[in-house]
């Protein structure tokens, strides 16, 4: 409560996104394109590389990343509490159909994995049964190792069950007998059939979405859908983000089906005319009321060390996330003879037809010869604004990271940041709603 009170007290400093007239001096720079995220559109250079990932692939093709920001697109409200998001959405870069099929295989409930989980649970339970005051350690360890060997034997057996049909088919094509291989396969299947499954598997299920190139699976309190569209994988994770809150398939499934019928892929720089919600390379048509909270990062194609991070949310309460970034004290300069540190802001700037706060820092090396500032340096820009009736809570950070190639000149980047912010405006469908509401007053 004290933190919320502090945030309210600091609203003037954080520059509440108050409605003003649209800036008349804004002109889209030559070569810039219009993009959209959330319920907003804005102009930006056309060479952005969005930080997207392929499902179940921990490798990334971009660096660096900012610990202040996450990677999420939360949309809608959970059906049972209206607090937690209905869905978390992820978009992949362009990829292959094989990786989509792999993601589907991983997500679909697997009886074999459930049976192996039972064996894993038995091993863990056995390990925890050891009593140093009563049990013989050597005997206990041998019993655990025997269970581990049995686990590996079943794991290999499942692999053989997967591989043997292909081997049998190849052998049969060559006119050779397959009786021995078929008997081996049959015995493996009979043996693994005796293994029990766990409680989680009993609650999981797959279901038909009635959509092409789509797969869905229900896990306890979570429904996962993968779509294959325009060489990208769109992943929708329905259910509460906090495991403390429960959900049910019966409650989530109709909402998921409804949302997926309203979703469509979107070309880069395509701005939908109807009311709805933009994600990278996608769009969800709606009436403008579902809640949202998104974070996304990108960098220019020519400079991966110039990192942009953007957070948009319709929740004014997320202003608390602005406080650490916009009000923290900048550290002092520990090397005044070698480095010049210039902290600037806070100052008010235009964010579309609203106002926001800009702060930042510029660091330049002092050249040993001549005691002059280096023409190049590192810098960071922080921009924030709190949601009002028709504008989102916005948090933006641009930071240059040291590398062999110097970043663009500070003055050029500052001008581009101010232009980027000034270009913010509602999507056409949202703007029509605003105009209609104003005319009805």
Buried (B, 14 or more C-beta within 10 A) or exposed (E): EEEEEEBEEBEEBBBBBEBEEEEEEBEEEEEBBBBBBBBBBBBBBBEBBBBBBBBEEEEEEBEEBBEBBEBBBBBBBBBBEEEBBBBBBBBBBEBEEEBBEBBBEBBBBBBBBBBBBBBBEEBEEBBEEBEEEEEEEEEBEEBBEEBBEEBEEBBEBBEBBEEBEEEBEEBEEEEEEBEEBBEBBEEBEEEBEEBEBBEEBEEBBEBEBEBEEBBBBBBBBBBBBBBBBEBBBBBBBBBBBEEEBEBBBEBBBEBBBEBBEEBBBBEEEEBBEEBBBBBBBBBBBBEBEBBBBBBBBBBBEEBBBBBBBBBBBBBBEBBBBBBEBBBEEEEEBEEEEEBBBBBBBBEEBBBBBBBBBBBBBBBBBBEEEEEEBEEBBBBBBBBBBBBBEBBBBBBBBBBBBEBEEBBBEBEEBBEBBBBBBBBBBBBBBBBBBBEEEEEEE
